[in-house]
């Protein structure tokens, strides 16, 4: 699974967050993954879940498990 990158340019002051999530799709498949987000302000779990749902139809049933601030600008492939 590849790490996805999302950017939010509403505010120039933004930080990168490494987000781990768990998802279950309508087809019955489920799994875990991670993405790296660049967001402004201090996002909470609900805001990030909403952001993922609005921007990635594949993960429409994703549940965010963890948010970790990171300095990395580019995430690497995530091993399952």
Beta strands, then each sheet from edge to edge (+ up, - down):
strand 1: 4-7
strand 2: 14-24
strand 3: 30-40
strand 4: 63-70
sheet 1: 1+ 3+ 2- 4+
end
